[in-house]
């Protein structure tokens, strides 16, 4: 229920009286669930009698046109800070021990490891650490209400509004009570936004002053119904637009150009120390967006705390073989409009920001530092 944002909307009241074998008894609907975003729109009727031990429930979904965007509940990561807090100390120790037990059953890479073993190790770390965090760590979800101004008090009042709406449908509350609570909720949101804005302005640094000016600019890009390619081809569906932008941002190589054979990594890997790998990891910003595996730098640092030897060895083997594993080449593309373009109906007016998996970024950082050091 947590993963799909489901809530129990059963009110516990008897839906009808049932007579069976000469005995009359009430029968509640045992379990009714819906998504939290739909709860206020769900209208149920239990007026139809039945000789079963449950009533027939007729439900309809009320959707008010133009009420806003669909609430997204995609999991974007894990609450690593929460797991490492004092309140979760026991869970942290348990999660660490479970990972150490699992990791101890799989040998780490060494100087004799092959390219295939490197590929499998990268995939094993990615798959198993994601699964481990799913079990032991609270998931972070982003939805339409994931705003800095959305406080616990606002969330509680939204729940109250939902309960009053459901009570009105049962005839236990009036429309005036619903409007009053709606007004209270809107007022709280306005106050919270105002306080957040004032707090931002009073604590703004030199660069953030200009950022505040950009926030005040009106307008913004509208959703484009169709995109046009250089050749005049029109894309209307989401899939067609994605394919068109991918072709624009990542053109295919010219015919007749052959890739060079994979070369060995040379002797540089022998100069890379454990401290070089650690420094490259801990100098990365934890604010960087993760790739498709959702393992951000907070998660990779947690893996370092639990299993640094495994990270050190996979980095050194990657350098020795001169191979960047396939698992680190997966990327998530975020499309953003280029500024000050005359026509946003053409695909070339957009650029793609590529989000790579963070463990691969650590290897790239080690390589960049090594090249800079050799060049000095």
C-alpha positions in Angstrom: 0.0 0.0 0.0 2.9 2.3 0.7 4.5 1.8 -2.7 1.3 2.6 -4.6 0.1 5.4 -2.2 -3.1 3.4 -1.3 -5.2 4.2 1.8 -8.0 2.4 3.5 -11.3 4.2 3.0 -13.4 1.7 5.0 -15.4 3.6 7.6 -16.2 0.5 9.7 -20.0 1.2 9.6 -22.5 -1.5 8.7 -23.4 -1.4 5.0 -26.7 -3.3 5.4 -28.5 -5.9 7.5 -28.4 -9.4 6.2 -30.8 -12.2 7.1 -29.5 -15.8 6.7 -30.9 -19.0 8.3 -33.4 -16.9 10.3 -30.7 -14.7 11.9 -30.2 -11.0 11.2 -26.8 -9.4 11.5 -25.0 -6.3 10.1 -22.3 -6.7 7.6 -19.5 -4.1 7.0 -17.4 -4.1 3.9 -14.2 -5.5 5.2 -11.6 -3.6 3.2 -12.0 -0.8 0.7 -8.9 0.9 -0.7 -8.1 3.7 -3.2 -5.3 6.0 -4.0 -5.0 9.0 -1.7 -5.3 11.4 -4.6 -8.7 9.8 -5.5 -10.2 9.4 -2.1 -12.1 12.7 -2.2 -13.6 11.8 -5.6 -14.8 8.3 -4.7 -18.6 8.0 -4.3 -20.0 4.7 -3.1 -23.5 3.4 -2.8 -24.7 0.4 -0.7 -28.4 0.7 -1.2 -28.7 -2.6 -3.2 -29.7 -5.5 -0.9 -28.3 -8.9 -1.3 -28.6 -12.3 0.4 -24.8 -12.5 0.4 -22.9 -11.6 3.6 -21.7 -8.5 1.8 -23.5 -5.6 0.1 -23.1 -4.8 -3.6 -21.1 -1.7 -3.7 -21.6 0.7 -6.7 -18.8 3.1 -7.0 -18.2 6.0 -9.4 -15.2 8.3 -9.8 -15.9 12.0 -9.9 -13.3 14.0 -11.8 -13.5 17.8 -11.9 -12.1 19.0 -15.2 -9.1 21.2 -15.0 -8.3 20.2 -11.4 -4.6 19.9 -12.0 -1.9 17.5 -13.0 -1.9 13.8 -12.1 -0.1 13.1 -8.9 3.1 11.2 -9.5 4.4 8.7 -6.9 7.6 7.6 -8.5 10.3 6.5 -6.1 13.4 8.6 -6.7 15.7 7.3 -4.0 16.0 6.5 -0.3 16.2 8.4 3.0 19.9 7.7 3.7 20.1 10.4 6.3 17.1 9.0 8.1 18.7 5.5 8.2 21.9 7.0 9.7 20.1 9.0 12.4 20.1 8.1 16.1 16.5 7.1 16.0 17.2 4.4 13.4 20.5 3.2 14.9 19.2 -0.4 15.4 17.9 -0.6 11.9 21.2 0.8 10.6 23.2 -1.8 12.3 20.9 -4.5 11.1 21.0 -3.3 7.5 24.8 -3.1 7.6 25.1 -6.6 9.0 22.7 -8.0 6.4 24.7 -6.4 3.6 28.1 -7.6 5.0 26.7 -11.2 5.3 25.5 -11.0 1.7 28.7 -9.4 0.4 30.9 -11.9 2.2 29.5 -14.7 0.1 30.7 -13.1 -3.2 34.4 -12.6 -3.8 35.7 -9.2 -4.8 37.6 -8.6 -8.1 41.4 -8.8 -8.2 44.3 -8.3 -10.6 43.3 -11.5 -12.5 39.7 -10.6 -13.1 38.4 -10.5 -16.7 36.2 -8.1 -18.5 33.2 -10.4 -18.2 33.7 -10.6 -14.4 33.9 -6.8 -14.3 30.6 -6.5 -16.2 28.9 -9.0 -13.8 30.3 -7.3 -10.7 28.9 -3.9 -11.8 25.5 -5.4 -12.4 25.6 -7.4 -9.1 26.4 -4.3 -7.1 23.7 -2.2 -8.8 21.0 -4.8 -8.6 21.6 -6.1 -5.0 22.3 -2.8 -3.4 19.1 -1.3 -4.8 17.1 -4.3 -3.5 18.8 -4.0 -0.1 17.9 -0.3 0.2 14.4 -1.1 -0.8 14.1 -3.5 2.1 15.9 -1.6 4.8 15.5 2.1 4.0 12.5 4.4 3.7 11.8 5.3 0.0 11.7 8.9 -1.2 8.8 9.7 -3.4 8.2 12.9 -5.4 4.6 14.0 -6.0 2.9 17.2 -6.9 2.9 18.2 -3.2 6.7 17.8 -2.9 7.3 21.5 -2.2 9.3 23.2 0.5 6.2 25.1 1.6 4.2 21.9 2.0 4.3 21.4 5.8 3.0 18.7 8.1 0.3 21.1 9.3 -0.9 21.6 5.7 -0.9 17.8 5.2 -3.0 17.3 8.4 -5.6 19.9 7.3 -5.8 18.3 3.8 -6.7 15.0 5.5 -9.3 16.8 7.6 -10.8 18.3 4.5 -11.0 14.8 3.0 -12.8 13.4 6.0 -15.3 16.3 6.0 -16.0 15.7 2.3 -16.7 12.0 3.0 -18.9 12.9 5.9 -20.9 15.3 3.7 -21.6 12.4 1.3 -22.9 10.4 4.2 -25.1 13.3 5.2 -23.1 14.0 8.4 -21.7 17.4 7.4 -22.8 20.4 5.4 -21.4 22.0 2.3 -20.7 25.1 4.3 -18.3 23.1 6.5 -16.5 21.8 3.4 -16.1 25.3 2.1 -14.9 26.6 5.4 -12.2 23.9 5.6 -11.2 24.5 1.9 -10.8 28.2 2.8 -8.7 27.4 5.8 -6.4 25.1 3.7 -6.0 27.7 1.0 -5.1 30.3 3.6 -2.5 28.1 5.2 -0.9 27.4 1.8 -0.7 31.1 1.0 0.8 31.8 4.5 3.4 29.0 4.1 4.4 30.2 0.6 4.8 33.8 1.8 6.9 32.8 4.8 9.1 30.6 2.6 9.6 33.4 0.1 10.5 35.9 2.8 12.9 33.4 4.4 14.6 32.9 1.0 15.0 36.6 0.4 16.4 37.4 3.8 19.0 34.6 3.7 19.8 35.0 0.0 23.4 35.1 -1.0 24.8 37.3 -3.7 24.0 34.8 -6.5 20.6 33.9 -5.1 19.5 37.5 -5.4 19.5 37.1 -9.2 17.9 33.8 -8.8 15.0 35.5 -7.0 14.7 37.8 -10.0 14.3 34.9 -12.4 11.6 33.4 -10.1 9.6 36.6 -10.5 9.6 36.5 -14.3 6.2 35.6 -15.7 5.4 33.1 -18.4 7.3 29.9 -19.2 7.2 27.3 -21.9 3.8 25.9 -22.8 3.3 22.2 -23.6 4.0 21.7 -27.3 1.4 19.5 -29.0 3.7 18.6 -31.9 7.4 18.8 -32.7 8.9 19.2 -36.2 12.3 17.7 -37.3 14.8 19.4 -39.7 13.3 17.4 -42.6 9.7 18.6 -41.7 8.7 15.3 -40.1 6.0 15.9 -37.4 5.9 14.0 -34.1 2.7 14.2 -31.9 2.7 11.3 -29.5 5.1 11.2 -26.5 7.0 8.2 -28.0 7.4 10.0 -31.4 8.7 13.2 -29.7 11.2 11.2 -27.6 12.5 9.4 -30.6 12.7 12.7 -32.6 14.7 14.5 -29.8 16.9 11.5 -29.3 17.8 11.5 -33.1 18.4 15.3 -32.9 20.6 15.1 -29.7 22.4 11.9 -30.5 23.0 11.6 -34.3 24.1 8.3 -35.7 27.8 8.0 -36.6 28.8 8.5 -40.2 28.9 5.4 -42.4 32.3 3.9 -43.0 33.7 5.1 -39.6 34.8 2.1 -37.6 35.4 1.9 -33.9 38.9 1.1 -32.8 39.4 -2.2 -30.9 39.4 -2.0 -27.1 42.8 -1.4 -25.7 44.3 -2.4 -22.4 44.3 0.2 -19.7 48.0 0.5 -19.5 50.0 0.9 -16.2 48.0 3.9 -14.8 45.9 1.7 -12.6 49.0 0.9 -10.5 49.4 4.5 -9.5 45.8 4.8 -8.3 45.6 4.5 -4.5 42.7 3.8 -2.2 42.7 7.4 -1.1 42.4 8.6 -4.7 39.2 6.6 -5.0 37.9 7.8 -1.7 38.7 11.5 -2.5 37.0 11.2 -5.9 33.8 9.8 -4.2 33.6 12.2 -1.3 34.4 15.3 -3.3 31.3 14.7 -5.4 28.2 16.7 -4.5 25.4 14.7 -2.9 23.0 17.1 -4.7 23.8 15.6 -8.1 20.9 13.8 -9.7 21.4 10.0 -9.9 21.0 7.9 -13.1 18.4 5.2 -13.8 19.5 3.0 -10.9 18.6 5.9 -8.4 21.9 5.3 -6.5 23.0 8.8 -5.7 26.2 9.8 -4.0 24.7 9.5 -0.6 23.9 5.8 -1.4 27.3 5.2 -2.9 29.0 6.7 0.2 26.8 4.4 2.4 28.1 1.5 0.3 31.7 2.8 0.9 31.1 2.7 4.7 29.9 -0.9 4.5 32.0 -2.3 1.7 34.8 0.1 0.6 37.0 -2.8 -0.5 34.5 -3.8 -3.2 34.3 -0.3 -4.6 38.1 0.1 -4.6 38.7 -3.2 -6.5 36.0 -2.6 -9.1 37.5 0.8 -9.9 41.0 -0.5 -10.2 40.0 -3.4 -12.4 38.1 -1.0 -14.7 41.3 1.0 -15.1 43.4 -2.0 -15.6 41.2 -3.4 -18.4 40.2 0.0 -19.8 36.6 -1.0 -19.7 33.6 1.0 -18.5 30.9 -1.5 -17.6 27.6 -1.5 -19.5 25.7 -0.9 -16.2 27.4 2.5 -15.9 26.6 3.5 -19.5 22.9 3.5 -18.9 21.5 7.1 -18.8 18.3 9.0 -18.2 17.7 12.0 -20.5 16.0 15.1 -19.2 14.8 17.4 -22.0 15.0 21.2 -21.4 14.3 24.1 -23.8 17.2 26.1 -25.0 16.9 29.8 -24.0 15.7 32.5 -26.4 14.8 30.3 -29.3 12.3 31.8 -31.8 10.3 28.6 -32.4 9.9 25.8 -29.8 8.0 23.6 -32.1 11.2 22.3 -33.7 13.3 19.5 -32.0 16.6 21.4 -32.3 15.2 24.0 -29.8 15.7 21.5 -27.0 18.8 19.9 -25.4 19.1 16.7 -23.4 20.7 16.6 -20.0 22.1 13.1 -19.5 22.0 11.6 -16.0 24.5 8.8 -15.6 24.8 6.2 -12.8 26.9 7.7 -10.0 29.3 4.7 -9.4 30.5 5.2 -13.0 30.9 9.0 -12.3 33.3 8.1 -9.5 35.5 6.2 -12.0 35.4 9.2 -14.4 36.4 11.5 -11.5 39.4 9.3 -10.7 40.4 9.3 -14.3 40.1 13.1 -14.6 42.2 13.6 -11.4 44.8 11.2 -12.7 45.0 12.9 -16.1 45.3 16.4 -14.5 48.1 15.2 -12.2 50.0 13.6 -15.1 49.6 16.8 -17.1 51.1 19.1 -14.5 
